[in-house]
């Protein structure tokens, strides 16, 4: 799989979300910022992102996936922590 394909699938599942995907064709990191995550536990957030990718994970086409899921407020806080 390619980063753009993963990004497209996740973006379709989370309309209006900010989706960024990086990776080397085997290991990927997905960062999604969306209001859809408000009030969700980390596991619930992961399930939302995994849902459109499950077929590829099961087939082995997508092997390693790291997920970072934030509400817009959580993302702003995380960015401030990165700067310091």
Buried (B, 14 or more C-beta within 10 A) or exposed (E): BEBEBBBBBBBEBBEEBEBEBEBEEEEBBBBBBBEBBEEBEEEEBBBBBBEBBEEBBEEEEBEEBEBBBBBBEBBEEEEEEEEE
